[in-house]
Amino acid sequence: MNHPMLGFTRFGFGGFRVGAGRRSTGHVRLQLSISPAKRKKIESIAKLKNISLSEAVEQLAVAV
């Protein structure tokens, strides 16, 4: 979609200005259903390693 008055044209990431919009991270959203005990264990691992919950799950998945 172009804006005729301002001369803007849409770029690849969803914005009119160069560099505007969100960039892809290479990650995929995933929703898991796990027991509260396992969630607590994963949260404690994440807190101990000072990483996010997502990073902790990813590390555990790679280790399996």
N, C-alpha and C positions, 0 to 999 in steps of 0.2 A: 504494500500500500504506500503510495507516494503522497507527499504533502505538497501540492502545487504552489502554495503561497511562499513557503519557506525553502523549497528546493530540497527537502529531505527525501532520502530513499531508504527503504528498509534493508538492514544488514542481516547477517546470518543468525545472530543470537537473540533476535526478538526486539531490538531497539532501533531507533532511527539514527542515533549517533554511532560513530565508530567506537567499538569497545563497550557498547551498552548491552545490557541484558545478562542473563545467567549463562555461564559456560558449563558444559557437561563435565562431570567429575570422573566419569568412568565407572561409577558405582551404581548399583541397582537397589531400589527400595524393596524391602522384604519385611513382611509381618510374620512373626513367629508366635506360636502358642506353646508355652512351656510352664512347668510347675513353679509355684512361688519359691520353693526351696532352690531350684536350679537357677532361677533369676537372681536370688540373693547371693548365691555362690559366684555367679558371673560378675555381679556388681562388686563383690568384695575383691575379686581378681583385678577388675578394672581400676578400682580405687587404690589397690596396693601398687599396681604398675603405673598409676597416674595417667591412664588413658581413658578414652571414651568407652561407653558400653558397646558401641558398634565395633570399635577396634578390638575389644576383648573377644567378642563373638567371632570376628574374622580370624583372629589368631587361633582360637580354639578349633575352628573349622579346618584350618590349614594343618593343625597338629594331628587331626584324626586321619 
